[in-house]
Amino acid sequence: MSSSSSDFSGTTGVQDRFRFDETALEKYLKDTVEGFEGPLTVSQFKGGQSNPSYFLETPRKKYVLRRKPPGKLLPSAHAVDREYRVLTALRDTPVPVPRTYCLCEDETVIGTMFYVMDFVDGDIEWDPALPHFTPAQRTAAFTSMNASLAALHQVDYKAVGLEDFGKSTDYLARQINRWSKQYKASETEKIEAMDNLIEWLPNNIPPGDETAIVHGDYRLDNTILDRDSKQVIAMLDWELSTLGHPLADFSYHCMTWRLEPELFRGLKGLDLPALGIPTEQEYVALYCQRTGRDHIPNWDFYMAYNMFRLSAILQGIMGRVVDGTASSPHARDMGQRAKPLAIRGWEQVEKIIGGS
């Protein structure tokens, strides 16, 4: 495991500000989760910027607990109840998700809302170049990531009970408005490129509306890979999931190809064929093939939109650093990337305007 990934991976002791009454939790789980038996041991996962996650071990089984963080929170953020709902709805679909056990909305148990799901035993990788994989293993991992997201976008959201999980129209307009507001609510410095994006994006949304279940934050480190086959065996971190435009979701995932490794764990500048990693064009073609598309028009708009959106997310992390509610020791480093991401997003727009 590389040093950068080991900073994020694995567990550590529960940080002081995220401690809770473990005895109360154990009693609740005994009363609520069928087959649960203590004694319970709790540790905290290192990864995750937003909702603190805990590793729950018992002699018979391992679980994961995700909770809202304590403290002052942005409106509509940290929606662990939505995560629980979508994971539960996807249980019997081809989408790889952990099994859920309970959602506790009673804040008197551990201080904030939480849910409990299966611990899926595999590897979480943070570097998309997958330095310790063979070319064949990289190909397998990327092909499986592509297939998992395509499978999600093919799910009939009405059939799985998610018809009211979000509005079914105008996703891009609503998201641009939402993230503009979130960005302003957590703004810590003036970023001219971000102001430009906030002004340009709503007036240039491409025609054609589609609706699917979208993950909202799909990238390599939000998946668990099987140790042998390197296939995706679980998609994690569904906090931003909703009903939305599948191409907005897919293009967010594809930003990896447009960003350098040092900017945001990207692939830009690497020799992808030598690594066994599909090029951006090959990856897009694979998704199109799986979802019955000929091609994706207005691709650069989706890229600009997603760089704007990621910049707003990173600015939210920086806002939490300033407020003292960030759950990760790496939060400041993440938050400082908001500005370069916004600049990169505006560069995509300039490309569109220039007609290149």
C-alpha positions as CSV (number, residue, x, y, z in Angstrom):
1,M,0.0,0.0,0.0
2,S,1.5,3.3,-1.0
3,S,2.1,5.9,1.7
4,S,-0.6,8.2,0.3
5,S,-3.2,5.5,0.4
6,S,-2.2,4.3,3.8
7,D,-2.9,7.8,5.1
8,F,-6.5,7.3,4.1
9,S,-7.0,3.5,4.4
10,G,-7.6,1.3,7.4
11,T,-8.8,2.1,10.9
12,T,-7.5,4.1,13.8
13,G,-8.7,4.8,17.4
14,V,-11.9,6.8,17.5
15,Q,-11.0,10.6,17.5
16,D,-12.0,12.4,20.7
17,R,-14.6,14.6,19.0
18,F,-16.2,11.6,17.3
19,R,-16.5,9.4,20.4
20,F,-19.9,8.1,21.6
21,D,-21.4,5.8,24.2
22,E,-20.4,2.4,22.8
23,T,-22.5,0.6,25.4
24,A,-25.6,2.4,24.3
25,L,-24.8,1.4,20.7
26,E,-24.3,-2.2,21.6
27,K,-27.7,-2.3,23.4
28,Y,-29.4,-0.7,20.5
29,L,-28.0,-3.1,18.0
30,K,-28.9,-6.1,20.2
31,D,-32.5,-4.9,20.2
32,T,-32.6,-3.9,16.5
33,V,-30.3,-6.1,14.4
34,E,-31.3,-9.7,14.0
35,G,-28.5,-12.0,15.0
36,F,-26.3,-9.3,16.5
37,E,-24.2,-10.5,19.5
38,G,-21.6,-8.6,21.4
39,P,-19.1,-7.9,22.8
40,L,-18.6,-4.9,20.5
41,T,-15.3,-3.3,19.5
42,V,-15.4,0.1,17.8
43,S,-12.6,1.8,15.7
44,Q,-12.8,4.6,13.2
45,F,-12.0,4.5,9.5
46,K,-9.4,7.0,8.4
47,G,-11.0,7.8,5.0
48,G,-14.1,9.9,4.4
49,Q,-14.3,13.6,4.5
50,S,-17.9,14.1,5.3
51,N,-19.6,11.4,7.4
52,P,-17.5,9.7,10.0
53,S,-17.4,5.9,9.5
54,Y,-16.7,3.3,12.2
55,F,-15.7,-0.4,12.0
56,L,-17.8,-2.5,14.4
57,E,-16.4,-5.9,15.3
58,T,-18.1,-8.7,17.1
59,P,-17.0,-12.3,17.6
60,R,-19.4,-13.4,14.9
61,K,-19.6,-10.6,12.4
62,K,-18.2,-7.3,11.2
63,Y,-20.2,-4.2,10.4
64,V,-19.8,-0.6,9.4
65,L,-21.5,2.4,11.0
66,R,-22.0,5.7,9.2
67,R,-23.2,8.7,11.1
68,K,-23.8,12.4,10.8
69,P,-20.9,14.4,12.3
70,P,-21.6,16.4,15.4
71,G,-21.6,20.2,15.3
72,K,-22.9,22.9,12.9
73,L,-23.8,21.4,9.5
74,L,-24.8,22.9,6.1
75,P,-28.5,22.4,5.2
76,S,-29.2,19.1,3.4
77,A,-25.6,17.9,3.9
78,H,-24.6,14.6,5.6
79,A,-27.8,12.8,4.5
80,V,-27.0,9.4,6.0
81,D,-30.8,8.6,5.8
82,R,-30.7,9.0,2.1
83,E,-27.6,6.8,1.9
84,Y,-29.4,4.1,3.8
85,R,-32.5,4.3,1.7
86,V,-30.7,4.0,-1.7
87,L,-28.4,1.1,-0.4
88,T,-31.5,-0.8,0.8
89,A,-33.4,-0.2,-2.4
90,L,-30.5,-1.5,-4.6
91,R,-30.1,-4.7,-2.6
92,D,-31.6,-7.0,-5.2
93,T,-30.2,-5.3,-8.3
94,P,-27.0,-5.9,-10.3
95,V,-25.4,-2.9,-8.5
96,P,-22.8,-4.0,-6.0
97,V,-23.8,-2.6,-2.6
98,P,-23.3,-3.6,1.1
99,R,-26.3,-5.1,2.9
100,T,-28.0,-2.6,5.3
101,Y,-29.4,-3.5,8.7
102,C,-30.9,-0.5,10.4
103,L,-31.3,3.3,10.3
104,C,-31.4,5.0,13.7
105,E,-32.9,8.5,13.6
106,D,-33.0,8.7,17.4
107,E,-30.1,11.0,18.2
108,T,-30.1,10.1,21.9
109,V,-28.4,6.7,21.1
110,I,-25.0,8.0,20.0
111,G,-25.7,11.7,19.5
112,T,-26.4,11.9,15.8
113,M,-28.4,9.8,13.2
114,F,-26.6,6.7,11.9
115,Y,-27.0,3.5,10.0
116,V,-25.3,0.1,10.0
117,M,-24.4,-2.0,7.1
118,D,-22.2,-5.0,6.2
119,F,-18.4,-4.7,6.3
120,V,-17.3,-5.8,2.8
121,D,-13.9,-7.3,3.0
122,G,-11.8,-6.1,0.0
123,D,-9.4,-3.4,-1.0
124,I,-10.1,0.4,-1.3
125,E,-7.6,2.0,-3.7
126,W,-6.9,5.7,-3.7
127,D,-4.5,6.1,-6.6
128,P,-6.2,5.5,-10.0
129,A,-2.8,4.6,-11.5
130,L,-3.0,1.4,-9.3
131,P,0.8,1.3,-8.9
132,H,0.9,-2.2,-7.4
133,F,-1.5,-3.8,-10.0
134,T,-0.5,-5.6,-13.2
135,P,-1.8,-4.1,-16.5
136,A,-4.4,-7.0,-16.7
137,Q,-5.5,-6.2,-13.1
138,R,-5.9,-2.5,-14.0
139,T,-7.9,-3.3,-17.0
140,A,-10.2,-5.6,-14.9
141,A,-10.7,-2.9,-12.2
142,F,-11.5,-0.1,-14.7
143,T,-13.8,-2.4,-16.8
144,S,-15.7,-3.4,-13.6
145,M,-16.0,0.2,-12.4
146,N,-17.5,1.1,-15.8
147,A,-19.9,-1.8,-15.6
148,S,-21.0,-1.0,-12.1
149,L,-21.9,2.6,-12.9
150,A,-23.6,1.6,-16.1
151,A,-25.6,-1.0,-14.1
152,L,-26.7,1.7,-11.7
153,H,-27.9,4.0,-14.5
154,Q,-29.9,1.1,-16.0
155,V,-31.9,0.4,-12.8
156,D,-35.6,1.2,-13.0
157,Y,-35.8,3.7,-10.1
158,K,-39.6,3.4,-10.0
159,A,-39.5,-0.4,-9.7
160,V,-37.1,-0.3,-6.7
161,G,-39.2,2.3,-4.8
162,L,-37.1,5.4,-5.5
163,E,-39.6,7.3,-7.6
164,D,-39.6,10.1,-5.0
165,F,-35.9,10.0,-4.2
166,G,-35.4,13.2,-6.2
167,K,-37.1,15.4,-8.8
168,S,-37.1,13.7,-12.2
169,T,-36.4,16.9,-14.3
170,D,-34.0,19.7,-14.6
171,Y,-31.2,18.0,-12.6
172,L,-28.4,20.1,-14.0
173,A,-30.1,23.4,-13.4
174,R,-31.0,22.4,-9.9
175,Q,-27.5,21.1,-9.1
176,I,-25.8,24.2,-10.5
177,N,-28.1,26.3,-8.3
178,R,-27.6,24.0,-5.2
179,W,-23.8,23.9,-5.5
180,S,-23.6,27.6,-6.2
181,K,-25.5,28.2,-2.9
182,Q,-23.4,25.6,-1.0
183,Y,-20.2,27.2,-2.3
184,K,-21.3,30.7,-1.2
185,A,-22.3,29.3,2.2
186,S,-18.8,28.0,2.8
187,E,-16.8,30.6,0.8
188,T,-13.4,31.4,2.5
189,E,-11.8,33.4,-0.4
190,K,-12.8,35.0,-3.7
191,I,-12.2,32.6,-6.6
192,E,-12.8,34.4,-9.9
193,A,-13.0,31.2,-12.0
194,M,-15.8,30.0,-9.7
195,D,-17.7,33.2,-10.0
196,N,-17.4,32.9,-13.8
197,L,-18.7,29.3,-13.7
198,I,-21.6,30.2,-11.5
199,E,-22.6,32.8,-14.0
200,W,-22.0,30.8,-17.2
201,L,-23.2,27.3,-16.5
202,P,-26.9,27.9,-15.8
203,N,-27.3,29.7,-19.2
204,N,-25.6,27.0,-21.2
205,I,-27.1,23.7,-20.1
206,P,-27.3,21.2,-23.1
207,P,-30.7,20.1,-24.4
208,G,-32.1,16.6,-23.6
209,D,-33.1,15.5,-20.1
210,E,-32.7,12.0,-18.7
211,T,-33.4,10.5,-15.3
212,A,-31.6,7.7,-13.5
213,I,-30.4,6.9,-10.0
214,V,-27.1,8.8,-9.8
215,H,-24.3,8.0,-7.2
216,G,-23.1,11.6,-7.1
217,D,-19.5,10.9,-6.1
218,Y,-18.4,7.8,-8.0
219,R,-14.7,7.3,-8.2
220,L,-12.2,4.6,-7.5
221,D,-11.8,5.3,-3.8
222,N,-15.6,5.0,-3.3
223,T,-15.5,1.4,-4.4
224,I,-14.2,-1.9,-2.8
225,L,-12.3,-4.2,-5.1
226,D,-12.1,-8.0,-4.7
227,R,-8.6,-8.8,-3.8
228,D,-8.2,-11.5,-6.4
229,S,-10.4,-10.6,-9.4
230,K,-10.1,-6.8,-8.9
231,Q,-13.8,-6.5,-9.7
232,V,-15.9,-3.9,-7.8
233,I,-17.7,-5.8,-5.0
234,A,-19.2,-2.7,-3.3
235,M,-20.0,1.0,-4.2
236,L,-19.7,3.2,-1.2
237,D,-20.4,6.8,0.0
238,W,-23.9,7.3,-1.4
239,E,-24.5,10.6,0.5
240,L,-24.9,12.6,-2.7
241,S,-27.1,10.1,-4.5
242,T,-30.4,11.2,-6.0
243,L,-32.4,11.0,-9.2
244,G,-30.5,12.9,-11.8
245,H,-28.9,13.0,-15.2
246,P,-26.8,9.8,-15.8
247,L,-24.3,11.7,-18.0
248,A,-23.6,14.2,-15.2
249,D,-22.8,11.3,-13.0
250,F,-20.7,9.5,-15.5
251,S,-18.7,12.6,-16.5
252,Y,-17.9,13.3,-12.9
253,H,-16.3,9.9,-12.7
254,C,-14.4,10.6,-15.9
255,M,-12.8,13.8,-14.6
256,T,-10.1,11.4,-13.4
257,W,-8.7,11.4,-17.0
258,R,-8.7,15.3,-17.2
259,L,-6.9,15.9,-13.9
260,E,-3.2,15.4,-13.0
261,P,-2.3,13.0,-10.2
262,E,-1.1,15.8,-7.9
263,L,-4.3,17.9,-8.4
264,F,-6.9,15.4,-7.5
265,R,-5.7,11.8,-7.9
266,G,-6.1,12.0,-11.7
267,L,-4.6,10.1,-14.7
268,K,-3.7,13.0,-17.0
269,G,-0.2,12.7,-18.4
270,L,0.3,9.0,-17.7
271,D,1.0,6.4,-20.3
272,L,-2.4,4.7,-20.1
273,P,-2.0,2.0,-22.7
274,A,1.3,0.8,-21.0
275,L,-0.6,0.7,-17.7
276,G,-3.5,-1.3,-19.1
277,I,-5.9,1.6,-18.3
278,P,-8.4,2.6,-20.9
279,T,-8.1,6.1,-22.4
280,E,-10.9,8.5,-21.8
281,Q,-12.3,7.9,-25.3
282,E,-12.2,4.1,-24.8
283,Y,-13.8,4.4,-21.4
284,V,-16.6,6.6,-22.7
285,A,-17.2,4.2,-25.6
286,L,-17.4,1.3,-23.2
287,Y,-20.1,3.1,-21.2
288,C,-22.0,4.1,-24.3
289,Q,-21.9,0.5,-25.4
290,R,-23.3,-0.7,-22.1
291,T,-26.0,1.9,-22.0
292,G,-27.1,1.8,-25.6
293,R,-25.7,5.2,-26.7
294,D,-24.0,6.2,-30.0
295,H,-22.0,8.9,-28.4
296,I,-22.2,11.7,-25.8
297,P,-22.7,15.2,-27.1
298,N,-21.6,18.3,-25.1
299,W,-19.0,16.3,-23.3
300,D,-16.9,19.4,-22.4
301,F,-19.9,21.1,-20.8
302,Y,-20.4,18.1,-18.5
303,M,-16.7,18.2,-17.6
304,A,-16.9,22.0,-16.8
305,Y,-20.0,21.4,-14.7
306,N,-18.4,18.6,-12.7
307,M,-15.2,20.6,-12.1
308,F,-17.4,23.4,-10.8
309,R,-19.3,20.9,-8.6
310,L,-16.2,19.3,-7.2
311,S,-14.7,22.7,-6.5
312,A,-17.9,23.5,-4.5
313,I,-17.6,20.2,-2.6
314,L,-14.0,20.9,-1.8
315,Q,-14.9,24.4,-0.7
316,G,-17.5,22.8,1.7
317,I,-14.6,20.8,3.2
318,M,-12.6,23.9,3.6
319,G,-15.6,25.6,5.3
320,R,-15.7,22.7,7.7
321,V,-12.0,23.1,8.4
322,V,-12.6,26.7,9.3
323,D,-15.7,25.8,11.4
324,G,-13.8,22.9,13.2
325,T,-16.2,20.2,12.0
326,A,-14.0,18.4,9.4
327,S,-13.8,14.7,10.2
328,S,-10.5,14.0,8.3
329,P,-7.0,15.1,9.2
330,H,-6.5,15.6,5.4
331,A,-9.4,18.0,5.1
332,R,-7.4,21.2,4.8
333,D,-5.3,19.7,2.0
334,M,-8.5,18.7,0.2
335,G,-10.1,22.1,0.7
336,Q,-7.1,24.0,-0.8
337,R,-7.8,22.2,-4.1
338,A,-11.1,24.1,-4.6
339,K,-9.4,27.0,-6.4
340,P,-7.3,25.0,-8.9
341,L,-10.4,22.8,-9.7
342,A,-12.4,25.9,-10.4
343,I,-9.7,27.3,-12.7
344,R,-9.6,24.0,-14.6
345,G,-13.4,24.1,-14.9
346,W,-13.3,27.5,-16.4
347,E,-10.6,26.3,-18.9
348,Q,-13.1,23.8,-20.1
349,V,-15.6,26.6,-20.7
350,E,-13.0,28.6,-22.6
351,K,-12.5,25.6,-24.8
352,I,-16.2,25.4,-25.5
353,I,-16.4,29.2,-26.2
354,G,-13.4,29.0,-28.4
355,G,-15.0,26.1,-30.3
356,S,-12.0,23.8,-30.0
